[in-house]
């Protein structure tokens, strides 16, 4: 999921740069991160934040919470990086 979102974000950056340099109506063609993966990621982040807030209110140790979506994405990014180094 992270690789897909990262690719879409990269594509948007290129389209934005081209649009700014060449032709501003191209900006309306930006696809954005509104796909199902981005929506699912946003939903998971919201749920995690709600859990974190309840844990804080109830004075529950935050270490007992599952890893945050950001932590999971970072771990996956590191795994993919290590995997690509092994292939070289």
Beta strands, then each sheet from edge to edge (+ up, - down):
end
